[in-house]
Amino acid sequence: MKPASREIALHADGICEDGFGGWAAVLVHNSHQRTIVGMATGVTPGQMALTAVVEGLEALTRPCRVRICVEDESLREHRAMRTLPDEPDLRRRLRPLLARHHVIWDEGDDESEQWDEAVCELTAELAHHQVRGATLTRSAEHGADTTLAAVLSSYLVERWDDMDAFREADAAIGTLRFSIGWYGDKPSTEMAPAEIVEHLSTFFHTTLPHKQHASSHEIRAAGKVVCDLLEWFVVEGHLDADTARSAVEDIGTGVDELAPIAAFVSAFRSGDLVPWPESSLIEEHVDCEYLTIDEVSTRSITLHGDDGRVVGPVTVRPGIAVQAQTGWRILLSAVKVRGRWELVQVVSGDP
């Protein structure tokens, strides 16, 4: 075998959500670049990343020095331990490729390589988008099924042409499906489309803030998607206009209340919190309880519990204090040591 005569940079990436996967390999040699892309269903992110590596190496027609840059954390861990992931088919394809080429694993730091990695990530995302949309399209073509599950798929299909809109809608509706399945008394496959209205309060006030711990942006994005969905239901004849209008108003009010609280909770960083001290040092504590904000200053907040116990003043950064509002109920843990209250955990909150 001739020695490897040229160096190739192989940027590999894979994306997978709910079993819908896409992968991309970008091969770079001097000013030349080649992109290979694929998609699959019933897969994992690790499988997609490893597939990108294998496909990229298989595309090389002669032995090369190959510097592989891969984003997948699990694949990096396997590489660091000098083991191959437990994917028999992919391992069988990868072993002779590793023997054929001189492979170096690298993360890549310079701007051009970061750009190549960005192209690779975007291409993998496009592949994932394609397979997700194609699957939904096939599902929506099955006939006159007008259950809630079916019309949600049809709604997503209509937004497939705009990847950003589709991704935002897919994420919100995926969480909505979960909420209905978790709290509802029957699955969406047995519900009429109009029944969605009965589940929106739970979705916005319980699932998003307390189960998903959605950020302020995610809450507002979900509100926009669901309002658009209800208007689409009206156009398609699944919901009457008055019911939709009332629901949209309720969503707007709820989002305006919840989003600032989510931003407040998200503002806390690890440096703003303390670990639980030794029990012998703790004078008082609250452990994952709801407390109501009573007072706010430029550098502190004071709260009280349902039993009237006062917690605070608790020192916080000005950037956090300026976001706080009296009356908010915040789920948190706190300890009092040497006469001073400090926060251990800030989980979520309600208006």
Salt bridges, closest charged atoms under 4 A:
GLU7 OE1 - ARG65 NE 3.69
GLU7 OE2 - ARG67 NE 3.39
GLU55 OE2 - ARG93 NH2 2.95
GLU58 OE1 - ARG93 NH2 2.73
ASP86 OD1 - ARG91 NH2 3.72
ASP106 OD2 - ARG67 NH1 3.24
GLU107 OE2 - ARG76 NH1 3.75
GLU113 OE2 - ARG67 NH1 2.60
ASP116 OD2 - HIS11 NE2 3.67
GLU117 OE2 - HIS11 ND1 3.88
GLU125 OE2 - ARG167 NH1 1.70
ASP164 OD1 - ARG167 NH2 2.68
GLU168 OE1 - LYS224 NZ 3.00
ASP170 OD1 - ARG132 NH2 2.91
GLU195 OE1 - LYS186 NZ 3.19
ASP228 OD2 - ARG159 NH2 2.99
ASP242 OD1 - ARG245 NH1 2.75
ASP256 OD1 - ARG220 NH1 3.39
ASP272 OD1 - ARG317 NE 2.89
GLU284 OE2 - LYS336 NZ 3.51
GLU289 OE1 - ARG309 NH2 3.30
ASP294 OD2 - HIS304 ND1 2.66
ASP306 OD1 - ARG329 NH1 3.22
ASP307 OD2 - ARG309 NE 3.85
ASP350 OD1 - HIS210 NE2 2.86
